[in-house]
Amino acid sequence: TLAICGILLVVGSGLTIVSLDQRQRRLAVVA
């Protein structure tokens, strides 16, 4: 269970980082 939780945390953090990068890129393109 601990391994599964760790994997979920890593995947979640990765997705959030990707979404943040996309937002920053969009803002940069618009600006």
MDAnalysis code that builds the backbone (N, CA, C; Angstrom):
import MDAnalysis as mda
import numpy as np

u = mda.Universe.empty(93, n_residues=31, atom_resindex=np.repeat(np.arange(31), 3), trajectory=True)
u.add_TopologyAttr("name", ["N", "CA", "C"] * 31)
u.add_TopologyAttr("resid", np.arange(1, 32))
u.add_TopologyAttr("resname", ["THR", "LEU", "ALA", "ILE", "CYS", "GLY", "ILE", "LEU", "LEU", "VAL", "VAL", "GLY", "SER", "GLY", "LEU", "THR", "ILE", "VAL", "SER", "LEU", "ASP", "GLN", "ARG", "GLN", "ARG", "ARG", "LEU", "ALA", "VAL", "VAL", "ALA"])
u.atoms.positions = np.array([
    [0.857, -1.208, 0.000],
    [0.000, 0.000, 0.000],
    [0.886, 1.249, 0.000],
    [1.981, 1.212, 0.782],
    [2.866, 2.386, 0.827],
    [3.441, 2.661, -0.558],
    [3.849, 1.608, -1.262],
    [4.426, 1.794, -2.598],
    [3.392, 2.417, -3.525],
    [2.150, 1.934, -3.448],
    [1.086, 2.469, -4.318],
    [0.862, 3.944, -4.006],
    [0.824, 4.271, -2.714],
    [0.602, 5.677, -2.327],
    [1.744, 6.542, -2.857],
    [2.974, 6.043, -2.743],
    [4.127, 6.806, -3.224],
    [4.037, 7.044, -4.724],
    [3.673, 5.993, -5.468],
    [3.552, 6.125, -6.928],
    [2.475, 7.150, -7.267],
    [1.338, 7.081, -6.561],
    [0.246, 8.028, -6.827],
    [0.721, 9.455, -6.557],
    [1.469, 9.638, -5.474],
    [1.961, 10.987, -5.145],
    [2.897, 11.482, -6.243],
    [3.795, 10.607, -6.708],
    [4.743, 11.013, -7.759],
    [3.997, 11.371, -9.042],
    [3.031, 10.517, -9.425],
    [2.268, 10.776, -10.655],
    [1.476, 12.076, -10.513],
    [0.843, 12.258, -9.356],
    [0.051, 13.477, -9.132],
    [0.927, 14.715, -9.209],
    [2.089, 14.671, -8.549],
    [2.984, 15.829, -8.568],
    [3.452, 16.089, -10.000],
    [3.745, 15.027, -10.748],
    [4.188, 15.190, -12.139],
    [3.108, 15.856, -12.972],
    [1.856, 15.419, -12.799],
    [0.757, 16.002, -13.576],
    [0.591, 17.473, -13.220],
    [0.678, 17.798, -11.927],
    [0.512, 19.193, -11.514],
    [1.628, 20.043, -12.105],
    [2.860, 19.513, -12.108],
    [3.992, 20.266, -12.668],
    [3.769, 20.498, -14.162],
    [3.306, 19.469, -14.865],
    [3.069, 19.605, -16.310],
    [1.992, 20.650, -16.564],
    [0.911, 20.612, -15.773],
    [-0.182, 21.573, -15.963],
    [0.328, 22.984, -15.695],
    [1.152, 23.151, -14.666],
    [1.688, 24.481, -14.339],
    [2.578, 24.959, -15.483],
    [3.409, 24.066, -16.027],
    [4.286, 24.444, -17.137],
    [3.449, 24.897, -18.327],
    [2.376, 24.165, -18.632],
    [1.530, 24.533, -19.767],
    [0.910, 25.904, -19.533],
    [0.462, 26.165, -18.302],
    [-0.144, 27.472, -18.002],
    [0.875, 28.576, -18.207],
    [2.098, 28.372, -17.685],
    [3.139, 29.386, -17.827],
    [3.442, 29.621, -19.303],
    [3.518, 28.550, -20.076],
    [3.814, 28.688, -21.510],
    [2.707, 29.482, -22.198],
    [1.447, 29.165, -21.861],
    [0.328, 29.879, -22.485],
    [0.393, 31.354, -22.129],
    [0.676, 31.648, -20.845],
    [0.758, 33.048, -20.412],
    [1.895, 33.742, -21.153],
    [3.029, 33.056, -21.306],
    [4.178, 33.644, -21.998],
    [3.811, 33.925, -23.453],
    [3.110, 32.982, -24.086],
    [2.725, 33.170, -25.495],
    [1.771, 34.353, -25.612],
    [0.807, 34.432, -24.694],
    [-0.170, 35.535, -24.744],
    [0.525, 36.863, -24.479],
    [1.444, 36.863, -23.508],
    [2.148, 38.103, -23.160],
    [3.107, 38.477, -24.288],
])
